[in-house]
Amino acid sequence: MSLISGLVGLVFSRLLRFLRSLFPAEVCGVAVMLLGISLVRPGMMNAMGLDKLEQGINTIHLSISVITLLTIVGIAVFGQHRLRLLALACGLIAGLTVSVALGQVGPNEWNTMVETPWWGWPEIRLVTPAMSTDFIPLCIVMALVLCVDNIGMLVSIQRQGDPHWQHIDYRQASAGVSISSIGDVVAALFGGMPTGISSANISLAHATGNLSRRVSLATGVLLIITAFTPRFVTVLTFLPKPVIGAVMVYAAAYMLVSGMSLFLTRLLSPRRIFIIGLALVMGLTPALIPGVFANTPDLMRPILESPLAMGTFTAMMLVLFLNLRENPTAHVTLKLQPAANESVQEFHINRQLRPLLLTLGEQAGSAKEHIERTIDIGSEFMAAMAESCHLPPQIDVEFKVQDQQVQVSLAFETHMHDTQGHCAWEDQHATQVRSWAKEKIRVIHIGHHGSVQTVVLLIE
């Protein structure tokens, strides 16, 4: 399984940049949100001491979970900056201490821990991968599910590092999936299990606000040292279920809110609303109705029984079926009215542009604040041009959304040309137009074709 997972992941990472149309912000939001939902059931069952749903709540387990969770949240929210880095570790220590005090760590565990030495060399044994061909299709499907899981985690990481995140950084995502896949291949050579990105650590990074690479390197060094401390590893394997459940609940809470924020802060067209809604319904089905896909073929069950895989693949198929446009465009003929001053002209232009750009923002799934900023800055700029640059009563305007930018193309008739075709309008106003745009927007082209003057702007 580990070898196939690694090989499939490496292929997937190379193809990821060609699949960018399948991962708009809505799909990423659904993936991250369902990642949190998939942690709710096992997290809450561990936290409440349930092996089956028919059982009653174990109050001792619930008490341990509550203390662990309150410790993590309390330090992460109210602690000093450096202390917040240790929020998860403090929670684990608190949970383990309470578990020992309440008798949840038995004598067998104590004896095993005491008999385990503090220091020792890890036993390294290379193995020859062996597999049954009957399981290869199933392993491939499970590897794809793991790749989608990693994409959801990497999106969460990217959003923490970029407050103005709009879409996946495919180069970084491809590198992240590749590294995880290489880890799977190495694990296969030593008889290990497939690896993955830790949702609890991503939640901790969000709570502490620390994304320093030095912290990651220090953590890696500590993990290497841990490989030479058998007793410490033994203690980690004896962590009680309620402690593990509290950590899973903590991670689920962050993932749910992070996923929702990816699409709730955007303008959504009916197509995008349908994609999000139906994907969430399909993803929640295996979580709310366990066993509903018990009679389906074994090859499909890893996808159908996973909320993350079910919802994400549904969203991707809907994106293909509904043909979302990546860089939509819109045209309008802007009518300039006689105005007492520039502010009044700006008001009239704003009123004409707003409905068009809001609709365009819905088609592109743009952030609300970005479209509002485009409306305000564009109206201000055009009003200034109308006031000072002798514009005709009508201007043809084209808007094109490109990732986090909006390209604005203005075209209007001007008769300020001499017999050689030289444009006097450009001589008089080009420098002035560029000076206005210096602080807020970029002028990427000023030119003319015959009597038609063009100005192309880029609002970032």
Buried (B, 14 or more C-beta within 10 A) or exposed (E): BBBBBBBBBBBBBEEBEEEEBBBBBBBBBBBBBBBBBBBBBBBBBBBBBBEEEEEEEBEBBBBBBBBBBEBBBBBBEEBEEEEBBBBBEBBBBBBBBBBEEBEBBEEEBEEBBEEBEEEEEEEEEEEEEEEEEEEEEBBBBBBBBBBBBBBBBBBBBBBBEEEEBBBBBBEEBBBBBBBBBBBBBBBBBEEEEBBBBBBBBBBBBBBBEBEEEEEEEEEEEEEEEEEEBBBBBBBEEBBBBBBBBBBBBBBBBBBBBBBBBBBEEBBBBEBBEEBBEBBBEBBBBBBEEEEEBEEEEEEEBBBBBBBBBBBBBBBBBBBEEEEBEEEBBBEBEBEBEEBEEBEEBBEBBBEBBBEBBBBBBBBBBBBBEBBBBBBBBBBBBBBBBBBBBEBEEEBBBBBBBEEBBBBBBBBBBBEBBEEEEEBEBBEEBBEEBEEBBEEBBBBEEBEBEEEEBBBBBBBB
